[in-house]
Amino acid sequence: MKPNTTNRQPLRANNERRASRKINKPKRPRGPQKVILFNKPYNTLTQFSGEPGDSTLADFIPVKDVYPAGRLDKDSEGLLVLTNDGILQARLTQPQSKQAKVYWVQVEGTPTAEDLQQLRDGVTLKDGPTLPAGIEVIESPQIWDRTPPIRERKNIPTTWIAITLREGRNRQVRRMTAHIGFPTLRLIRYQMAQWTVADLAPGEWKEITLPSPNQA
C-alpha cells in the first residue's frame, strides 16, 4: 500500500514559513550591546561600502558589527544611530513603534501659517497620506557650516522649521515641503528617540551605554 503524500507539500510549506518567521525576528546581540551616535556629514552614504570615491561610514567608524537604525539620504546630515542590537534597531525603525525623529529643515521662502498647518494635518504624497507632524518655525540654529554651502538666491528668504515625524519614508521631509511649495535646501536630523546630535561635530561619533532591560 502506497503512503499518502497528499499533505506533505503543505506541511513543508508551513514549516518553511515558520522557519522564515524565526529567522526574521529581531535578536539581541550575542556579545555586549553596542550603540553608537554619529553625526553624518553631507554627501556621505549611510552604509559601510560604496563605489570608488564614495564617502561611507567606514571612513569614520572603525567599530565592527554595527548597522544603521534607519537611513539618512546622502544629501542629508545629522544624527545616525548604529547598533548590533536587532531588537533596538527594530524599535527605532518599525512604523508601529512610532519613535519620534526631529529634523531641522531650511526651506526656500517663507511658509504661511496655513502652509504649515497642512504639514501638521498631514499631506497626501504619491505613496499616500502622511501622518500628522509636529511643525514649529525656529530661529537659525547655531550649527556647523555645510560643505559645500547651500545655493541661496539673494532675493528669496529662507526659513528654518523643526519637523517631528513618527514614520519614515523615502525622502519624506523633502517631498512634504515641496508639496506645499517650499523646497528643502538643507536637512539635518537633530534627534532620534531620546538622543540628539547636539555635542557632535560632523564626522564625530561616540559610543553610549544603555540601561540593562532588567533595570527599572
Backbone as numpy.savetxt, mean C-alpha at the origin, in Angstrom:
# Nx Ny Nz CAx CAy CAz Cx Cy Cz
-15.34 -58.93 -9.74 -16.18 -57.74 -9.74 -15.30 -56.49 -9.74
-15.55 -55.55 -10.67 -14.75 -54.34 -10.79 -15.10 -53.35 -9.69
-14.08 -52.66 -9.14 -14.36 -51.66 -8.10 -15.09 -50.46 -8.68
-15.90 -49.85 -7.86 -16.66 -48.67 -8.28 -15.73 -47.44 -8.25
-15.45 -46.87 -9.42 -14.54 -45.71 -9.51 -15.30 -44.42 -9.78
-16.60 -44.45 -9.68 -17.41 -43.28 -10.03 -17.06 -42.06 -9.22
-16.82 -42.22 -7.91 -16.63 -41.08 -7.03 -15.17 -40.70 -6.80
-14.25 -41.39 -7.50 -12.84 -41.12 -7.22 -12.41 -39.72 -7.66
-12.83 -39.29 -8.83 -12.40 -37.99 -9.34 -12.89 -36.84 -8.46
-14.19 -36.81 -8.10 -14.64 -35.74 -7.19 -13.90 -35.75 -5.87
-13.60 -36.95 -5.32 -12.91 -37.03 -4.05 -11.51 -36.41 -4.16
-10.82 -36.74 -5.28 -9.49 -36.18 -5.48 -9.56 -34.66 -5.64
-10.57 -34.18 -6.36 -10.72 -32.74 -6.55 -10.98 -32.04 -5.22
-11.80 -32.67 -4.36 -12.07 -32.09 -3.05 -10.81 -32.02 -2.21
-10.00 -33.10 -2.28 -8.75 -33.11 -1.52 -7.80 -32.03 -2.01
-7.76 -31.81 -3.36 -6.88 -30.79 -3.91 -7.32 -29.40 -3.47
-8.65 -29.16 -3.42 -9.14 -27.86 -2.97 -8.80 -27.63 -1.51
-8.93 -28.70 -0.68 -8.59 -28.55 0.73 -7.10 -28.28 0.90
-6.28 -28.97 0.10 -4.83 -28.74 0.17 -4.48 -27.34 -0.26
-5.18 -26.84 -1.30 -4.92 -25.48 -1.78 -5.24 -24.46 -0.71
-6.37 -24.66 0.01 -6.74 -23.74 1.07 -5.69 -23.73 2.18
-5.12 -24.91 2.49 -4.11 -24.98 3.52 -2.84 -24.26 3.09
-2.46 -24.42 1.81 -1.25 -23.79 1.30 -1.38 -22.28 1.33
-2.55 -21.76 0.98 -2.74 -20.33 0.85 -3.01 -19.62 2.17
-3.22 -20.35 3.23 -3.53 -19.72 4.51 -2.29 -19.01 5.06
-2.41 -17.72 5.46 -1.26 -17.01 5.99 -0.68 -17.73 7.20
0.67 -17.67 7.32 1.33 -18.38 8.41 2.26 -17.45 9.18
2.48 -17.80 10.46 3.49 -17.14 11.26 4.87 -17.56 10.75
5.88 -16.72 10.92 7.23 -17.10 10.50 7.77 -18.23 11.35
8.63 -19.07 10.75 9.23 -20.16 11.52 10.24 -19.63 12.53
10.96 -18.60 12.15 11.93 -17.99 13.05 11.37 -16.74 13.69
12.24 -15.85 14.16 11.79 -14.60 14.78 11.02 -13.73 13.78
10.01 -13.05 14.30 9.24 -12.14 13.46 10.11 -10.94 13.08
10.03 -10.55 11.82 10.74 -9.36 11.34 9.72 -8.38 10.77
9.80 -7.13 11.21 8.94 -6.07 10.68 9.83 -4.86 10.41
9.79 -4.38 9.18 10.65 -3.27 8.77 9.79 -2.15 8.23
10.09 -0.93 8.65 9.47 0.27 8.10 10.48 0.94 7.18
10.06 1.27 5.97 10.97 1.79 4.95 10.33 3.00 4.28
11.12 4.06 4.09 10.66 5.22 3.35 11.09 5.05 1.89
10.17 4.59 1.07 10.49 4.29 -0.32 10.70 5.58 -1.12
11.86 5.72 -1.75 12.07 6.92 -2.56 11.27 6.87 -3.87
11.10 8.03 -4.45 10.51 8.13 -5.79 11.34 7.31 -6.78
10.66 6.68 -7.71 11.30 5.94 -8.82 11.95 4.63 -8.37
11.51 4.11 -7.22 12.00 2.81 -6.74 10.88 1.79 -6.81
11.19 0.60 -7.33 10.19 -0.47 -7.42 9.94 -1.09 -6.05
8.71 -1.54 -5.83 8.35 -2.20 -4.57 8.61 -3.70 -4.69
9.83 -4.05 -5.04 10.23 -5.44 -5.18 11.75 -5.49 -5.10
12.29 -6.72 -4.92 13.72 -6.86 -4.70 14.50 -7.13 -5.99
13.82 -7.24 -7.11 14.52 -7.45 -8.38 13.84 -6.64 -9.46
14.55 -6.40 -10.55 14.00 -5.62 -11.64 14.90 -5.73 -12.86
14.66 -4.90 -13.83 15.49 -4.86 -15.02 16.79 -4.11 -14.71
17.84 -4.32 -15.51 19.08 -3.57 -15.30 18.82 -2.07 -15.28
19.36 -1.40 -14.29 19.16 0.04 -14.15 18.01 0.42 -13.25
17.13 -0.55 -12.90 16.01 -0.25 -12.00 16.51 -0.07 -10.57
15.88 0.86 -9.86 16.10 0.98 -8.41 15.10 0.06 -7.72
15.57 -0.85 -6.88 14.72 -1.82 -6.21 14.97 -1.80 -4.70
14.17 -2.57 -3.97 14.32 -2.65 -2.52 15.69 -3.21 -2.13
16.26 -4.04 -3.00 17.57 -4.64 -2.71 18.67 -3.60 -2.63
18.47 -2.43 -3.21 19.46 -1.37 -3.14 19.51 -0.72 -1.76
18.49 -0.97 -0.94 18.38 -0.29 0.36 18.32 -1.24 1.54
17.67 -2.39 1.38 17.35 -3.26 2.52 18.13 -4.57 2.40
19.07 -4.83 3.31 19.86 -6.06 3.25 19.22 -7.24 3.97
18.10 -7.01 4.63 17.45 -8.06 5.43 16.83 -9.11 4.52
17.05 -10.37 4.84 16.54 -11.48 4.02 15.14 -11.91 4.47
14.41 -12.48 3.52 13.13 -13.15 3.79 12.05 -12.22 4.32
12.06 -10.95 3.92 10.95 -10.05 4.22 10.32 -9.62 2.90
9.01 -9.37 2.94 8.28 -9.05 1.73 7.32 -7.89 2.01
7.06 -7.06 1.00 6.19 -5.90 1.22 4.76 -6.31 1.56
4.18 -5.59 2.50 2.75 -5.72 2.79 2.04 -4.67 1.96
1.59 -5.04 0.80 1.01 -4.10 -0.14 2.09 -3.49 -1.02
1.67 -2.57 -1.87 2.59 -1.98 -2.83 2.49 -0.46 -2.82
3.53 0.16 -3.37 3.51 1.57 -3.69 4.00 1.68 -5.14
3.31 2.48 -5.93 3.72 2.65 -7.32 5.14 3.19 -7.39
5.79 2.95 -8.51 7.16 3.42 -8.71 7.27 4.93 -8.52
6.23 5.66 -8.95 6.27 7.13 -8.86 5.63 7.66 -7.58
5.40 6.78 -6.60 4.92 7.20 -5.28 6.06 7.08 -4.27
5.90 7.75 -3.13 6.92 7.76 -2.10 6.29 7.38 -0.76
7.17 7.15 0.22 6.67 7.04 1.58 6.71 5.65 2.17
5.84 5.43 3.15 5.94 4.27 4.04 5.62 2.96 3.33
6.54 2.03 3.50 6.35 0.65 3.06 6.67 -0.25 4.24
5.76 -1.17 4.56 5.98 -2.13 5.64 6.38 -3.46 5.02
7.48 -4.02 5.49 7.94 -5.33 5.03 7.99 -6.28 6.22
7.66 -7.54 5.97 7.64 -8.50 7.08 7.82 -9.92 6.55
8.22 -10.81 7.44 8.24 -12.24 7.14 7.05 -12.95 7.74
6.12 -12.19 8.31 4.95 -12.73 9.01 3.74 -12.68 8.08
3.34 -13.84 7.59 2.24 -13.89 6.64 0.91 -13.42 7.22
0.69 -13.66 8.51 -0.55 -13.24 9.15 -0.60 -11.72 9.25
0.51 -11.11 9.65 0.57 -9.65 9.72 0.41 -9.05 8.33
1.06 -9.63 7.36 0.96 -9.14 5.99 -0.49 -9.16 5.51
-1.19 -10.25 5.79 -2.60 -10.35 5.39 -3.45 -9.32 6.14
-3.18 -9.13 7.43 -3.96 -8.18 8.22 -3.81 -6.76 7.68
-2.64 -6.44 7.16 -2.40 -5.09 6.65 -2.96 -4.87 5.25
-3.16 -5.94 4.50 -3.49 -5.78 3.08 -4.87 -6.29 2.67
-5.42 -7.26 3.38 -6.69 -7.83 2.94 -7.83 -6.84 3.14
-8.71 -6.68 2.13 -9.76 -5.67 2.19 -10.65 -5.77 3.42
-10.92 -7.00 3.89 -11.84 -7.15 5.01 -11.26 -6.61 6.32
-9.94 -6.46 6.40 -9.35 -5.92 7.63 -9.52 -4.42 7.74
-9.71 -3.73 6.58 -9.98 -2.28 6.55 -8.95 -1.47 7.35
-7.68 -1.82 7.21 -6.62 -1.06 7.86 -6.47 0.31 7.19
-6.38 1.35 8.00 -6.31 2.71 7.46 -4.92 3.00 6.89
-4.91 3.66 5.74 -3.68 4.13 5.12 -3.88 5.62 4.82
-2.93 6.44 5.26 -3.03 7.89 5.08 -2.01 8.34 4.03
-2.50 9.06 3.04 -1.65 9.57 1.97 -1.65 11.09 1.99
-0.47 11.67 1.82 -0.36 13.10 1.59 -0.26 13.31 0.09
-1.20 14.06 -0.45 -1.33 14.15 -1.90 -1.29 15.62 -2.33
-0.39 15.94 -3.23 -0.32 17.28 -3.80 -1.01 17.24 -5.17
-2.07 18.04 -5.31 -2.82 18.05 -6.56 -2.67 19.39 -7.25
-2.88 19.37 -8.54 -2.84 20.61 -9.32 -4.20 21.29 -9.24
-4.19 22.57 -8.83 -5.43 23.31 -8.71 -5.91 23.39 -7.27
-7.09 23.97 -7.11 -7.67 24.18 -5.78 -9.07 23.58 -5.73
-9.22 22.37 -5.21 -10.55 21.75 -5.14 -11.47 22.54 -4.22
-12.73 22.60 -4.59 -13.74 23.24 -3.75 -14.23 22.24 -2.70
-15.03 22.75 -1.77 -15.62 21.88 -0.75 -16.49 20.80 -1.41
-17.18 21.19 -2.48 -18.03 20.22 -3.19 -17.18 19.14 -3.86
-16.04 19.54 -4.42 -15.14 18.55 -5.04 -14.66 17.54 -4.01
-14.25 18.03 -2.86 -13.71 17.15 -1.83 -14.79 16.24 -1.24
-16.03 16.75 -1.18 -17.12 15.94 -0.66 -17.36 14.71 -1.53
-17.12 14.85 -2.82 -17.26 13.69 -3.71 -16.34 12.56 -3.27
-15.11 12.91 -2.90 -14.16 11.89 -2.46 -14.58 11.30 -1.12
-15.11 12.15 -0.24 -15.57 11.65 1.07 -16.70 10.64 0.88
-17.60 10.93 -0.04 -18.76 10.06 -0.26 -18.41 8.81 -1.05
-17.34 8.88 -1.84 -16.98 7.79 -2.74 -17.32 8.14 -4.17
-16.39 7.88 -5.08 -16.60 8.15 -6.50 -16.60 6.82 -7.25
-17.20 6.82 -8.42 -17.29 5.60 -9.22 -16.20 5.61 -10.28
-15.25 4.68 -10.14 -14.16 4.52 -11.10 -14.50 3.38 -12.04
-13.61 3.09 -12.98 -13.88 2.03 -13.95 -14.04 0.67 -13.29
-13.38 0.47 -12.13 -13.49 -0.81 -11.44 -14.50 -0.76 -10.30
-15.39 0.22 -10.33 -16.47 0.27 -9.35 -16.34 1.44 -8.39
-17.34 1.62 -7.53 -17.33 2.74 -6.59 -16.29 2.54 -5.49
-15.69 3.65 -5.06 -14.74 3.59 -3.94 -15.49 3.68 -2.62
-14.86 3.20 -1.57 -15.42 3.37 -0.24 -15.30 4.83 0.18
-16.14 5.30 1.08 -15.97 6.66 1.60 -14.55 6.85 2.14
-13.99 8.02 1.91 -12.60 8.29 2.29 -12.53 9.46 3.25
-11.51 9.46 4.11 -11.24 10.63 4.93 -10.49 11.66 4.10
-10.98 12.89 4.06 -10.39 13.94 3.22 -10.19 15.20 4.06
-8.98 15.73 4.03 -8.69 16.95 4.78 -7.64 17.76 4.02
-7.91 19.04 3.80 -6.90 19.92 3.21 -5.88 20.26 4.29
-4.58 20.16 3.96 -3.53 20.40 4.93 -2.54 21.44 4.40
-1.78 22.02 5.31 -0.69 22.90 4.90 0.40 22.08 4.21
1.23 22.75 3.42 2.35 22.05 2.77 3.21 21.40 3.85
3.35 20.07 3.84 4.10 19.41 4.91 5.59 19.71 4.81
6.26 19.71 5.96 7.71 19.92 6.01 8.40 18.58 5.75
8.64 18.31 4.48 9.18 17.02 4.09 10.36 17.21 3.15
10.97 16.12 2.79 12.12 16.08 1.90 11.74 16.57 0.49
12.73 17.08 -0.22 12.54 17.43 -1.63 12.51 16.16 -2.46
11.70 16.19 -3.49 11.67 15.03 -4.39 12.71 15.20 -5.48
13.33 14.08 -5.88 14.27 14.07 -6.99 13.79 13.08 -8.04
13.41 13.57 -9.24 13.37 14.97 -9.67 12.16 15.69 -9.07
12.17 17.03 -9.06 11.02 17.77 -8.53 9.80 17.61 -9.43
8.63 17.89 -8.87 7.41 17.81 -9.67 7.41 18.93 -10.70
6.61 18.74 -11.73 6.47 19.77 -12.76 5.28 20.65 -12.41
5.57 21.85 -11.98 4.51 22.79 -11.62 4.35 23.83 -12.71
3.09 24.21 -12.96 2.82 25.31 -13.88 2.68 26.59 -13.07
3.43 27.59 -13.42 3.56 28.80 -12.61 2.23 29.47 -12.30
1.31 29.44 -13.25 0.06 30.18 -13.07 -1.05 29.34 -12.41
-0.74 28.09 -12.06 -1.75 27.22 -11.46 -1.30 26.82 -10.06
-2.08 27.13 -9.03 -1.70 26.76 -7.65 -1.81 25.26 -7.43
-1.22 24.80 -6.35 -1.36 23.40 -5.96 -1.94 23.33 -4.56
-2.51 22.17 -4.22 -3.14 21.96 -2.92 -2.69 20.63 -2.35
-2.40 20.61 -1.04 -2.08 19.35 -0.36 -3.33 18.84 0.36
-3.58 17.54 0.18 -4.74 16.88 0.80 -4.27 15.63 1.52
-4.77 15.40 2.72 -4.56 14.12 3.41 -5.76 13.23 3.09
-5.49 12.08 2.49 -6.54 11.15 2.08 -6.36 9.85 2.87
-7.40 9.44 3.58 -7.37 8.19 4.34 -8.24 7.15 3.64
-7.61 6.04 3.26 -8.32 4.96 2.57 -8.31 3.71 3.44
-9.35 2.89 3.27 -9.41 1.59 3.93 -9.59 0.49 2.89
-9.06 0.74 1.73 -9.02 -0.24 0.65 -7.80 0.09 -0.19
-7.45 -0.78 -1.11 -6.29 -0.51 -1.95 -6.49 -1.06 -3.36
-6.55 -0.16 -4.32 -6.67 -0.55 -5.73 -5.50 0.03 -6.49
-5.31 -0.48 -7.69 -4.22 -0.01 -8.51 -4.36 1.49 -8.80
-3.36 2.27 -8.38 -3.29 3.71 -8.63 -4.58 4.42 -8.22
-5.15 3.99 -7.11 -6.46 4.47 -6.69 -6.48 5.96 -6.39
-5.52 6.45 -5.60 -5.53 7.87 -5.23 -5.45 8.74 -6.48
-4.56 8.41 -7.37 -4.42 9.21 -8.59 -5.70 9.20 -9.41
-6.33 8.06 -9.48 -7.58 7.99 -10.26 -8.71 8.76 -9.58
-8.71 8.76 -8.25 -9.76 9.49 -7.53 -9.63 10.99 -7.75
-8.40 11.53 -7.61 -8.25 12.97 -7.78 -8.46 13.38 -9.24
-8.05 12.53 -10.17 -8.29 12.83 -11.59 -9.78 12.83 -11.89
-10.52 11.96 -11.20 -11.97 11.85 -11.44 -12.68 13.16 -11.12
-12.19 13.90 -10.12 -12.84 15.17 -9.77 -12.13 16.36 -10.45
-11.16 16.05 -11.34 -10.56 17.10 -12.15 -9.29 17.73 -11.61
-8.60 17.05 -10.65 -7.40 17.62 -10.06 -6.29 16.56 -10.07
-5.44 16.58 -11.08 -4.40 15.55 -11.21 -3.44 15.54 -10.02
-3.02 14.36 -9.63 -2.03 14.21 -8.56 -0.64 14.50 -9.10
0.07 15.41 -8.42 1.44 15.75 -8.79 2.46 14.99 -7.95
2.10 14.76 -6.70 3.01 14.05 -5.79 2.18 13.26 -4.80
2.63 12.03 -4.51 1.87 11.15 -3.61 2.83 10.50 -2.62
2.55 10.70 -1.33 3.37 10.16 -0.26 2.47 9.37 0.69
2.79 8.10 0.90 2.06 7.37 1.94 2.71 7.71 3.29
1.95 8.41 4.12 2.48 8.86 5.41 2.28 7.82 6.50
1.14 7.12 6.48 0.82 6.21 7.59 0.16 4.95 7.07
0.47 3.84 7.75 -0.17 2.55 7.47 -0.40 1.88 8.82
-1.67 1.60 9.14 -2.03 1.12 10.47 -1.51 2.13 11.50
-0.71 1.69 12.50 -0.25 2.61 13.54 1.12 3.21 13.25
1.71 2.88 12.11 3.07 3.32 11.81 3.09 4.48 10.83
4.07 5.38 10.99 4.23 6.51 10.08 5.67 6.55 9.58
5.87 7.42 8.60 7.18 7.59 8.00 7.88 8.83 8.57
7.35 9.37 9.66 7.77 10.68 10.16 9.27 10.80 10.40
9.93 9.78 10.95 11.33 9.91 11.33 12.29 9.23 10.36
11.84 8.94 9.15 12.68 8.27 8.16 12.89 9.15 6.94
14.13 9.35 6.56 14.44 10.04 5.32 14.28 9.07 4.14
14.14 9.57 2.92 14.01 8.66 1.78 15.19 7.68 1.72
14.86 6.40 1.57 15.88 5.36 1.51 16.26 4.79 2.85
15.78 5.38 3.96 16.09 4.87 5.29 15.07 3.82 5.72
15.51 2.90 6.56 14.61 1.87 7.10 14.98 1.60 8.55
14.04 1.01 9.27 14.32 0.58 10.63 13.50 -0.67 10.91
14.06 -1.52 11.76 13.34 -2.73 12.18 12.67 -2.44 13.52
11.42 -2.86 13.65 10.68 -2.62 14.88 10.27 -3.96 15.49
9.98 -3.93 16.79 9.54 -5.12 17.51 8.10 -4.92 17.93
7.25 -5.91 17.61 5.85 -5.84 17.98 5.61 -6.66 19.25
4.59 -6.27 20.03 4.26 -7.08 21.20 3.90 -8.50 20.80
4.20 -9.44 21.65 3.82 -10.82 21.39 2.31 -10.95 21.35
1.76 -11.83 20.46 0.30 -12.03 20.41 -0.28 -12.47 21.74
0.57 -13.05 22.61 0.07 -13.52 23.91 0.02 -12.43 24.97
0.64 -11.27 24.66 0.64 -10.18 25.62 -0.68 -9.43 25.57
-1.10 -8.90 26.70 -2.35 -8.16 26.75 -2.19 -6.82 26.08
